[in-house]
Amino acid sequence: MSNQDSTQTQGLSGKSDTAIVRQPFDPKKWKLVWKDEFDVAGLPDSSRWDYEEGYIRNREAQYYTKGRKENARVEGGKLIINALKDNWNGKPITSASLVTKGKREFLYGRIEARAKIPTGKGTWPAIWTLGTNIGQVGWPACGELDILENVGFDPDKVHANIHVKTFNHTKGTGKGNNMVVQKPYEGFHVYALEWFPDRIDFFFDDLKYFTFRKEAGYTDAEWPFDKPQYLILNLAIGGAWGGAQGIDETKFPHQYEIEYVRYYESVK
């Protein structure tokens, strides 16, 4: 999600791959240790979630609000994130970005969310993580894991990406893959990653479509993923990637629905 206008390398080296393989979730291999089922109406649970506030990154058009139910609330067993063209406090477009920073960090395991994304030119919903050490080392040295990205001008693709400081043998700071999905915005889907000390697998429903592997000789620059990350759920509008073909201002409001978020640890 961060700085998508930076150079991104899709070609993979070594044993990382973009093969699409059906691999259903096997509950016998995982233990559920943290979750939010969004079953208590009102503002998101403050013991689990905090907010980003303001204009944060990527030259995006939305202002992220904090604790404003019009932009983020739990209703009907779902987290609802709304992007609105409402000129709130002089901000033409508002939305929300929820984070577990300071509440819960993650290191290895399976993170999954069942969500229904919005669509329309300019939308950029995401489920992603950043290293908790971002304040000390900056981005992208902290590492970034994009479990889901979708841009409204290319609505039938879902994307998974990683960002790191550098790669020794390829240009850029990113690797990833995408897959074509017929109208992913019309229903709920599970977006997930399974994170191990030697690899990270990314999923759309039961389809694994990107694997990033820790190769021999990798340092923190290429593999910062032996340190904790925090989770982000956000709906951006416009920006370096989401707004590459403009914003259709006739499509507001946009609603991003998340039915649950779950974190599992591997059963040894």
C-alpha positions as CSV (number, residue, x, y, z in Angstrom):
1,M,0.0,0.0,0.0
2,S,2.8,2.4,0.8
3,N,4.4,4.4,-2.0
4,Q,3.0,2.4,-4.9
5,D,4.7,4.9,-7.3
6,S,8.1,3.4,-6.4
7,T,9.7,1.0,-8.7
8,Q,8.1,-2.5,-8.4
9,T,9.6,-5.6,-9.8
10,Q,7.2,-8.3,-10.7
11,G,9.8,-10.8,-12.0
12,L,10.9,-13.1,-9.3
13,S,14.2,-14.7,-8.6
14,G,15.2,-17.9,-6.8
15,K,12.3,-20.1,-5.5
16,S,9.7,-17.3,-5.1
17,D,6.9,-17.9,-7.5
18,T,3.6,-16.8,-8.9
19,A,2.0,-20.1,-9.6
20,I,-1.7,-20.3,-8.7
21,V,-2.3,-23.4,-6.6
22,R,-5.5,-24.5,-4.9
23,Q,-4.7,-25.0,-1.2
24,P,-7.7,-25.0,1.2
25,F,-7.3,-23.8,4.7
26,D,-6.5,-26.7,7.0
27,P,-7.7,-26.0,10.6
28,K,-5.7,-28.9,12.0
29,K,-2.4,-27.0,11.2
30,W,-3.4,-23.7,13.0
31,K,-4.5,-22.4,16.4
32,L,-6.7,-19.3,16.6
33,V,-5.1,-16.9,19.0
34,W,-6.6,-13.4,18.1
35,K,-9.7,-12.3,16.3
36,D,-12.3,-9.6,15.8
37,E,-15.7,-11.0,14.6
38,F,-17.2,-7.4,14.6
39,D,-20.2,-8.6,16.6
40,V,-20.6,-5.6,18.9
41,A,-22.2,-2.6,17.2
42,G,-20.7,0.9,17.5
43,L,-17.2,2.2,17.0
44,P,-14.5,-0.5,16.4
45,D,-13.2,-2.1,19.6
46,S,-10.6,0.2,21.0
47,S,-8.8,-2.7,22.7
48,R,-8.0,-4.0,19.2
49,W,-7.9,-1.0,16.9
50,D,-6.5,2.5,16.7
51,Y,-6.7,4.9,13.7
52,E,-4.5,6.7,11.3
53,E,-5.6,10.3,11.1
54,G,-5.1,12.9,8.4
55,Y,-3.5,12.8,5.0
56,I,-1.0,10.0,5.4
57,R,0.6,8.7,2.2
58,N,0.7,8.4,-1.6
59,R,-0.9,11.8,-2.4
60,E,-4.3,10.2,-1.7
61,A,-7.4,12.3,-1.8
62,Q,-9.1,11.2,1.4
63,Y,-8.7,12.5,4.9
64,Y,-8.6,9.7,7.5
65,T,-10.8,10.5,10.5
66,K,-10.5,9.1,14.0
67,G,-13.4,7.7,16.0
68,R,-16.0,9.0,13.5
69,K,-18.8,6.5,13.0
70,E,-19.7,7.9,9.6
71,N,-16.4,6.6,8.4
72,A,-15.8,3.4,10.5
73,R,-18.3,1.5,12.6
74,V,-19.4,-2.0,13.4
75,E,-22.9,-2.7,12.2
76,G,-24.8,-5.9,11.4
77,G,-21.9,-8.1,12.3
78,K,-19.4,-6.3,10.0
79,L,-16.9,-3.6,10.1
80,I,-18.0,-0.9,7.7
81,I,-15.5,1.6,6.4
82,N,-17.1,4.4,4.3
83,A,-15.4,6.8,2.0
84,L,-17.6,9.9,1.7
85,K,-17.6,13.0,-0.3
86,D,-18.9,15.0,2.6
87,N,-16.7,18.0,3.0
88,W,-16.3,17.3,6.7
89,N,-14.4,20.1,8.5
90,G,-13.3,21.4,5.1
91,K,-12.0,18.0,4.0
92,P,-13.7,17.1,0.6
93,I,-13.3,13.3,1.0
94,T,-13.2,11.3,4.2
95,S,-12.5,7.7,5.0
96,A,-10.9,5.5,7.7
97,S,-7.8,3.5,8.3
98,L,-7.8,1.1,11.2
99,V,-4.5,-0.2,12.7
100,T,-3.5,-2.6,15.4
101,K,-0.3,-0.6,16.1
102,G,0.3,-0.4,19.8
103,K,-2.6,-3.0,20.4
104,R,-1.4,-6.2,18.7
105,E,1.6,-7.2,16.7
106,F,2.2,-10.3,14.5
107,L,5.2,-12.5,13.8
108,Y,4.6,-15.5,11.6
109,G,1.3,-17.3,11.5
110,R,-1.8,-16.9,9.3
111,I,-3.7,-13.6,9.0
112,E,-7.0,-13.7,7.2
113,A,-10.0,-11.4,6.7
114,R,-13.3,-12.0,5.0
115,A,-14.2,-8.9,3.1
116,K,-16.3,-7.3,0.4
117,I,-14.4,-4.6,-1.5
118,P,-16.0,-1.5,-3.1
119,T,-15.4,-0.5,-6.7
120,G,-15.4,2.6,-8.8
121,K,-12.6,4.6,-10.4
122,G,-10.4,6.0,-7.7
123,T,-11.0,3.3,-5.0
124,W,-8.1,1.6,-3.4
125,P,-9.1,-0.8,-0.5
126,A,-6.3,-2.7,1.2
127,I,-5.5,-5.2,4.0
128,W,-1.8,-5.0,4.8
129,T,0.9,-4.9,7.4
130,L,4.0,-2.7,8.3
131,G,6.9,-3.4,10.6
132,T,6.4,-2.1,14.1
133,N,9.9,-0.6,13.9
134,I,8.9,1.8,11.1
135,G,9.5,4.7,13.4
136,Q,13.1,3.7,13.9
137,V,14.1,2.4,10.4
138,G,11.5,4.0,8.1
139,W,9.8,2.6,5.1
140,P,10.5,0.3,3.3
141,A,13.2,-1.0,5.6
142,C,10.5,-2.0,8.1
143,G,9.0,-4.3,5.5
144,E,5.4,-4.3,4.2
145,L,3.1,-7.2,3.4
146,D,0.1,-6.5,1.2
147,I,-2.5,-9.2,1.7
148,L,-5.0,-7.4,-0.5
149,E,-4.9,-4.5,-2.8
150,N,-7.5,-3.6,-5.5
151,V,-7.8,-0.4,-7.6
152,G,-11.1,0.7,-9.0
153,F,-9.8,1.4,-12.5
154,D,-8.8,-2.3,-12.8
155,P,-11.5,-3.8,-10.7
156,D,-11.2,-7.5,-11.7
157,K,-7.7,-7.9,-10.3
158,V,-6.6,-8.6,-6.8
159,H,-3.0,-8.0,-5.8
160,A,-0.5,-9.3,-3.2
161,N,2.8,-7.6,-2.8
162,I,5.8,-7.3,-0.5
163,H,8.1,-4.3,0.0
164,V,11.6,-4.3,1.4
165,K,14.6,-2.0,1.4
166,T,16.4,-3.4,-1.5
167,F,17.2,-6.6,-3.5
168,N,20.7,-7.5,-4.4
169,H,20.0,-8.9,-7.8
170,T,16.9,-7.0,-9.1
171,K,15.9,-3.4,-9.2
172,G,13.2,-2.0,-7.0
173,T,11.8,-2.6,-3.5
174,G,8.7,-4.7,-4.4
175,K,7.7,-8.1,-5.6
176,G,4.3,-9.5,-6.0
177,N,1.6,-11.0,-8.2
178,N,-2.0,-10.4,-9.1
179,M,-4.9,-12.6,-10.4
180,V,-8.0,-11.9,-12.4
181,V,-11.2,-12.6,-10.4
182,Q,-14.6,-12.1,-12.0
183,K,-16.3,-9.2,-10.1
184,P,-14.6,-9.7,-6.7
185,Y,-16.5,-6.6,-5.5
186,E,-19.9,-8.4,-5.8
187,G,-19.3,-10.8,-2.8
188,F,-17.3,-11.6,0.3
189,H,-13.9,-13.3,-0.2
190,V,-11.2,-14.5,2.2
191,Y,-7.9,-12.7,1.8
192,A,-5.0,-14.3,3.7
193,L,-1.3,-14.8,4.2
194,E,0.6,-17.6,5.8
195,W,3.9,-16.4,7.2
196,F,6.8,-18.7,8.0
197,P,10.4,-18.1,8.9
198,D,11.4,-19.1,5.3
199,R,8.5,-18.0,3.1
200,I,5.2,-16.1,3.0
201,D,2.2,-17.4,1.0
202,F,-0.7,-15.2,-0.2
203,F,-4.2,-16.4,-0.8
204,F,-7.5,-15.4,-2.4
205,D,-10.1,-17.8,-1.0
206,D,-8.5,-21.2,-1.4
207,L,-6.1,-20.1,-4.2
208,K,-2.4,-19.5,-3.3
209,Y,-1.2,-17.1,-5.9
210,F,2.1,-15.6,-4.6
211,T,4.9,-17.0,-2.6
212,F,7.9,-14.9,-1.4
213,R,10.8,-17.0,-0.1
214,K,13.8,-16.2,2.0
215,E,16.7,-17.0,-0.1
216,A,20.3,-17.8,1.0
217,G,22.2,-14.8,2.0
218,Y,19.3,-12.5,2.5
219,T,19.9,-9.8,5.1
220,D,17.3,-7.5,6.8
221,A,17.4,-5.4,3.6
222,E,15.8,-8.2,1.6
223,W,14.0,-10.0,4.4
224,P,12.9,-7.8,7.3
225,F,10.1,-10.3,8.1
226,D,11.7,-11.9,11.2
227,K,10.4,-8.9,13.2
228,P,6.8,-8.1,14.2
229,Q,4.3,-6.3,12.0
230,Y,1.0,-4.5,12.7
231,L,-2.2,-4.8,10.6
232,I,-3.9,-2.1,8.6
233,L,-7.5,-2.1,7.2
234,N,-8.1,1.0,5.0
235,L,-10.0,2.4,2.1
236,A,-8.0,5.0,0.2
237,I,-9.3,7.2,-2.6
238,G,-7.0,8.3,-5.4
239,G,-3.3,8.6,-4.8
240,A,-0.3,7.5,-6.8
241,W,-1.8,4.1,-7.8
242,G,-5.5,4.3,-6.9
243,G,-5.9,7.6,-8.7
244,A,-3.8,6.8,-11.8
245,Q,-6.9,7.2,-14.0
246,G,-8.7,9.7,-11.9
247,I,-11.6,9.6,-9.4
248,D,-15.2,9.1,-10.4
249,E,-16.8,11.5,-8.0
250,T,-20.3,10.4,-9.1
251,K,-19.8,7.0,-7.4
252,F,-19.7,8.1,-3.8
253,P,-20.3,6.9,-1.1
254,H,-18.1,3.8,-1.2
255,Q,-18.5,1.0,1.4
256,Y,-15.9,-1.5,2.4
257,E,-17.2,-4.4,4.5
258,I,-15.1,-6.7,6.7
259,E,-16.8,-9.7,8.3
260,Y,-13.9,-10.8,10.5
261,V,-10.2,-10.7,11.0
262,R,-8.4,-13.8,12.4
263,Y,-4.9,-14.6,13.4
264,Y,-3.6,-18.1,13.8
265,E,-0.3,-19.5,15.0
266,S,1.1,-22.6,13.4
267,V,0.6,-25.9,15.3
268,K,4.0,-27.4,15.9
